[in-house]
Amino acid sequence: TVRVEDDRTGLDIETLKRAFLDNLFYIQGKFPEIATQNDYYMALAYTVRDRLFRRWLNTAETYSKQGARTVCYLSAEFLMGPHLGNNLINLGIFDTVKQAMTELGLDLDELFEKEEEPGLGNGGLGRLAACYLDSLASLETPSIGYGIRYEFGIFDQDIKDGWQVEVTDKWLRFGNPWEVARPEWEVEVKFGGHTQAFTDEHGNYRVLWVPDKVVRGVPYDTPISGYKVNSCNTLRLWAAEATDSFDFDAFNAGDYSGAVFKKMESETISKVLYPNDNMTQGKILRLEQQFFFVSCSLQDMFRILKRQNIAIERFHEKFTIQLNDTHPTIAVAELMRLLMDEYGMEWDKAWSIVTSTFAYTNHTLLPEALERWPISLFGSMLPRHLEIIYEINRHFLDDIRIKFPDDLDRLSRMSLIDESGERYVRMAHLACVGSHAINGVAALHTKLLKQDVLHDFAEMYPEKFVNVTNGVTPRRFVALSNPRLTRLITSKIGGNWIKHLDDLRQLEKYVDDTGFCSEFRTIKHEIKQDLSNYIKGLYDINVDPNSLFDIQSKRIHEYKRQHLNALHIVTLYNRIKANPDIDITPRTFLFGGKAAPGYYMAKLIIKLINSIADVVNRDPDVRDRLKVLFMKDYSVKFAQRVYPAADLSEQISTAGKEASGTGNMKFAMNGALTIGTLDGANVEILEEVGAENFFLFGLTAEEVSQKKAAGYNPQDFYSTDPELKLVIDRISSGFFSHGDTELFKPLIDDLMYHDQYLLFADYRSYIDCQDRVGLTYRDQDLWTRMTLLNTARTGKFSSDRSIQDYIDNIWHTKPVSIDLKE
Ligand code: 26Q
C-alpha cells in the first residue's frame, strides 16, 4: 500500500522514473521501445499531474470547509502557455525530473516541445489573466479562473510570400492531460425568447423568462499550482453542448436533421476564439460566448454557496468577482436576474449585493476597442437582461440628476444607452455603474482614464478609481525560461527572489564586480547563440550572436508602430547604400506577432517587414551587418525563448495608446534595455531602472493630444527631414516590392495624409535615440552594467505585487494555507 501511494506522489528520482514508466504502459499503452516522443510527453504530464492531485483536492476541501472568501477572475481569455515546465518549477522538481528523464535516455527539452499550448487568448489581456492565476496560487489566495474552453484557440500563423496565412489551431487533437471534465456540475444557459410578468403567491411582481434556446455548459478544470506552496487552485473553462431535451423533442417530431442542426449550433458557442486584439466586432456569436460563460460561472457560484451552506444574502462576502475588461460585463445584469428572478430578492437588496461583488479592470483607451452592442441584437438574445439594464439605467440617471442637476449633456454622455444614432448598450458604462472598484493597468493609463474615457464616471464616483499596475510571473518568465540567469542570480543572492522579486535589488552591489558582469554578459551571449541556432534550423538564416538583438514581439497593430521600427531599418540600410564603408553597429532585427485576420493594414505591415528583410538580408553591400527576420507563429512557448535573448526591447507605441504593456516587463527582467516612449508601464519601468538605463524618445501623451488639436500635418516632417523623405520614397518607389509601386501605397498614403499614430512626428527622435543605442552597445562594459541594473530593478513588475495590490485595495481576501496530509 505504501508503494501505490508512493508512485503517485513520490518526488525522488527512482519513484519518478517508475511512475513515468507505469504511466507510459497504463495510460499511453506503450512499451518504451515503440513509444513516440508524444507518448513520453503524455506519460510525464500524467506523472506530474498525479503529483498535483493531493494538493488540488486538499486545497478545494480546505476552502470548502472554511467557506473561504474567493476571488473569481472572469475572463474571456486565458493565454496559459505550456503547463509541464511551469508545474515542474512550482513543485520544485525541475532538476530531479530532468535527471530522471536523462537516466531514461530522454531529453526533457524535447518533451517540452511536444506540448501543444492552450492558446486561449490573443495577447496581453489573456496572458495577464494567466500570470494572475499563478500569483494568486503562489500567494495562497482562494481563487477560481472562469472562462471558455475554446475548441480552437488563436490561429497558427504561417507566412507565405511574406503574407500572414491563418491556420486552425487544433490544440486538443492529441488530448489534453491537464484538464478534468466535471460533467456532474454542468449547468443550463438560456437564450432568446421573451419575458412574462406575473404576481407570485406573496403578491410580488415577478418576471419569467421564456427562452427559445437552451445550451448546456460543461466545466473542464485545470489545476493551477502555486510556487513552492501546497495551494493548487482551479481554472474552470466552460464548453458548450446541446441539451438532450432539444434533440429529443425535434427527433420525436421526426425532424432528425433539425435536431442535429440545433446540436451543432449549440456547440458553436465555444468553438473558436475571436482573434481580435484591441478591436471589437459586433458579432452575435461573440455576445453569446460572453453570456454563456458568465451565466455558467455565476450559476456555479450559487452551487458552491449552497454546498457550503452560505445564505444567498452573503454572496458578496463569499465571492469577489473581477471583470477582465468589459467582456464579462453582462454578469452585472445576470447576477441581478439570478438574485431577483430565481431567488426572489427585491431590487435594492440585489443591487447592493451586485455592486459589492464586482470590480472592473479597463485595458484600453482606444475608442474602437470599447464594447457596444446594438439594442436590437441585445434585446433579441437577452430580453430579460435588456429590461434589467433599462432599470439600472433609470436608477443611475436619477442619481446623476441629483448630483448634477440640469445637466442634460452629462445624462446623455453617461447613459448606459448610446442614443446618438442607432441605439447601443455601452458595456464600459454598465461595468462602472455595477462595480465598486474600477482600475486601469498602469499609472499613466489610470490617469488618462480619469481624464478622458471615464472622466464623467471619475467625477461621479471618485472613490471607485484605483490603479493597479500590471505585472508578470517571474516563475515562467525568468525561472523557467532563463535557467542560466536564474542559476547565476541564485548563486549570489539565494533563491528567495523568485517569490520576492524585490530581492533582485541585492544584485546592484555587483555592478562593479567585473567577474559577475562578465558572467552576466556570457550568459546573454550563450542564449543568443541558442536562438541563432534555432533560427538557423527554422529559417536557414545566419544571425550573428555578437550583433545587437533588437526585438519587437507583440500583436501587430498600427498604434504599436512596428512600421516605425521598419522605417529605422530602412534608414540604416540607406546609410549603408550611400556609404558602404560606414561604421555601424551590427544588428539583428527580430519581429514576432499575429495580425487580426481582418486587419488589412496590420497584415500589410507584416508584408512590409518581410519585403525589407528580403532585400536587406541579400544585399552584399550590407555585409551581414543588418539582418531582419519576421519569426512566424509567435506564442507563449516561443516568447519564452525570445525574452532571454534580447539586447533591446522595442516599446514604441504612440504615447497614450498602450494601456500598460507586459512584454516590456518580461524583456527588462531578462536584462534587455528598453527603447521606448512614455507610454503605459514604460513610464514606471523608466522610473524604477533610472533614466540613465533606459532609451527614451518621442512625444509625451500630452504633446500627442496637443499636436492633434493643433492640426497635425505629417507632410511637414516628410518635407523637412531628408532622411525620412528618402526612406518613404524608397518604399514608394517599389524598391522593396520588385518595382511594384502599388503594394505599399495604402500604408504610405495613410502615413502621408493621416498618420493617426504620429510616426512622422516621432521619427527623428526615434532615429537619434537608436543611434545612441548603437553607440552604447559598442561599450560592452557600460551596456552590461545597464542591463544588470535593469534586471536588478524590475522587482515591482512581478505579478505577485499586482495581485497583492488587488488584495489590499479591492478584494480584501485572506490567504489560506494548505496542509498536505490526507
Ligand atoms: C472584444 C469584443 C469582440 C471581440 C474581441 C474583443 C477583444 C478581445 C481582446 C478586445 C480586446 C482584447 C484584448 C485587449 C488587450 O490585450 N489589451 C492589452 O491588455 C494588456 C493587459 O492589461 C495591456 O498590457 C495592453 O496594453 C493592452 O493593449
Residues whose N, C-alpha, C, O or C-beta is under 5 A from the ligand:
A	BS01	26Q	N122 G123 G124 L125 L128 Y274 N276 D277 N278 M279 T280 Q281 R286 H363 V441 E658 A659 S660 G661 T662
